[in-house]
């Protein structure tokens, strides 16, 4: 991709087809700005509203040219991603995902796309370089370290940022992995399942910001228990030789 080309021009030069999938739950203050930037990439944009009860739906109605899918109630980030992947698979080879809380810069997707070797379909995850910054919530820093360690123990890839939501997923390969987790744990399980199924996992440095109005739905105690249950299942399946 040429240095002079903008996002939409780059989109026309790609080997594969891409779609953007954005899961959202009560991110009414940040979702519109993110989606408008994602639209500029020149790919189809699918937003999955996972049962929001705030102004999210109103903000999405203000944006033209996107596909909005709605869960009547909140059933989890992983479930929202799977809903988006099924829709994206009808029009694209890869799904670009990003969080709706304002921490990501959509144009970083271009560097992630450029890192995909020609003729391959890896899973690409964004490595948030500034995650050790003191301004980053301690729950995010500790959660990432815990997750990285247990992914390796589960037979997954050696990775520096296993909790990054800015990723590129190969379709339909991801849909065939038979993941069970449907909340935050989906994002760690899918890394392990991809690695075990010979899907390459690549990391590309990305920027990250934590705006003052950022909304996080991560609950340290409950999600720690859910993470532990997911890793226990994955480690057991590794021990007994199950993919």
C-alpha positions, 0 to 999 in steps of 0.5 A: 500500500502506497504511503500517499494512499488514504484508507479507502484507496488502500481498501481497493488494493487488497488481496482479501475482502475485509469487514469491520465488526464492532461489539457494543454494550452501553457505549453511547458516549464513545461509539459514534466517534469510533464508528465514523472513523471506522467507516473511513477505512472503506470496508463494510461496518457491522455494529452489534448492539449487545442489549444496550440500555443507554443512548447507544441505539440513538447514536447508531441511528445517526450514522448512515451506511452501517449495518446494525444488529441487535441482541434483545438482552446482553449475552456477552461480548463473545456472542456479539462477535460471533453474531457479527462474524456470521454476518461478515462471512457473507461479504468478507474473508476477514473481520476487523474487530475493535472495542467501542470504548474509545481506546482504539485508533481505527486507522491502525487496522491498515498496519495490521492488514499490511502485516498479513503475509500474501496468500495466508489467513492468520489471526492478527491481534493488536499489541497495545504498546502503552499498556504499562503506562501508569494511566492504564487501569491496573485491572487491565494491566494485571488482567493482561499478564494473567491471561498471557501466562495462562494462554501459554499454559493452555497450549496457545501462542506466546503472545504479549497482549492476549486481551486486545480487542483490536484484531483481524479474524480469518473467516470462516476459519474462526467460525469453525473453531467451536469456541464455547465462551461467549463473554470476555473469555471468548477472546482468550479461548479463540487464541488457544483454539486458533493456535491448536488448529494451525492458524498462525497468530500474529501481533502488530503494535497499535496505539491505545488511549484511555479517555476519561469517559471510557466505560468498561464492563470488566468485573474483576472478581466475576470475570476472574472466576470465568477466566479460571473456568475457561483456562481450566477447561482448555488445560484439561483438553490439552492434557487429554489430547483434545483440540 
